[in-house]
Amino acid sequence: MALTSEQQQEIEAARTAEGRTRRPTVPALEAMLFQAMPVLDHGFVRVIDYMGDDAAVVQAARVSYGRGTRAANEDRGLIRYLMRHRHSTPFEMCEIKYHVKLPIFVARQWIRHRTANVNEYSARYSILDREFYIPAPEQLAAQSASNRQGRGEVLQGEEAARVLDLLRRDAAQAYDHYVEMLNEDEAGNRIDPSRRGLARELARMNLTLNTYTQWYWKTDLHNLLHFLSLRADPHAQYEIRAYAEAMLRTVEAWVPMVFEAFRDYRMGAVTLSAQMLAVVKRMLAGEAVAQEGSGLSKREWRELMGMLGREG
């Protein structure tokens, strides 16, 4: 990730500015404010603003008038209870706003989470930068034979080199044609004064999906945790998972008690169906249960055995 000197100066100016407030602040997150955390080759995540902290979740759950005098272990216990029993509204009292730079194809996957306020860089009004996501060699994998939306073995040698070459050449050519159709430079001046350029809102349709875009993304803590539970999961696509993992670090700094409960009851937990739970109870009673008599499909059985660390 390369920031221009002008962008870096803007970040430093934002970080040196200080203001007095009566609102609760979190020193660990304050230290991260505005800083760009690198993601992928040219992307980043930045925390721009936030509201609330662990105490705000507790305050909302108790509907108290202040931050209270209860011991920290009581607050921690309440937060863990709320997380464990899926009481979501207290977590909605906290909000956070991110600035994210990401490839267009990741943005289109991300935007399916319709629980945030989003404002994206507009290629109708501005010219997109000449930056493309090119996967690292270890991320160049063939299609999985067993999962239609997953990856299989990593491509090697000439096969990998050929794919990387195609990605680079196609992105570069598409961008060159984009600029040619626009017939204008970044300042908006005509490149060839003798001809008019195509409207920006039309020229953009020629760009490849690995072109980088940017947006501001604001959400509450409850919906952020739902996003992270799906996108920081090992089964999520690598590219969006890389962003989710960066955002997890901000959550840990922001609301450490909530993060701990989320890690224990969401990220590190599993969900059993009623039939799966019945099988586990039979096993605990000493019964030798096989898939054929379990009431589970072969796929469900494999999933359950995976959860239990047994061979299916």
Secondary structure, 3 states (H helix, E strand, C coil): CCCCHHHHHHHHHHHHCCCCCCCCCCHHHHCCCCCCEEECCCEEEEEEEEECCHHHHHHHHHCCCCCCCCCHHHHHHHHHHHHHCCCCHHHHHCEEEEEEEEEHHHHHHHCCCCCCEEEECCCCCCCCCCCECCCCHHHCEEECCCCCCCEEEECCHHHHHHHHHHHHHHHHHHHHHHHHHHCECCCCCECCCCCCCCCHHHHHHHCCCCEEEEEEEEEEHHHHHHHHHHHCCCCCCHHHHHHHHHHHHHHHHHCHHHHHHHHHHHHCCCCCCHHHHHHHHHHHCCCCCCHHHCCCCHHHHHHHHHHHCCCC
